[in-house]
Amino acid sequence: MLDIYAIEELRNKQVPTTDDSPKYRYSSDQNGNYEFQQASATVLALRRDRTFCDQVTTGQECGVLLDQTSFYAEQGGQTFDEGYMLREDDNAEDVRTHTHRLVLLSSFSV
């Protein structure tokens, strides 16, 4: 979670805000099923135990700040999106990471 101090730290480091416009690039079929275009993003920061860090190890939960996202964040009563993140240069089955919650605060996504 990003508190006001974390947001200020990101601003002071001039970390750009997350572009969430890819979430509007989708199609739907006649049954109402949505299909979103695959988004490619760059990791801008990692956050664990209420602090920004340079790395995390296998099994640790953390926040990942991306330069762009196609996920909808939980806000205003709507539920959050679920999906997967893949590292671009690895076998997808080895690095597929389930995202179970996305928080959007002050235009930063974690």
Buried (B, 14 or more C-beta within 10 A) or exposed (E): EBEEEBBEBBEEEEBEBBBBEBBEEEEEEEEEEEEBEEBEBEEBBBBBEEEBEEEBEEEEEBBBBBBBBBBBBBEEEEEBBEBEBBEEEEEEEEEEEEBEBBBBBEEBBB
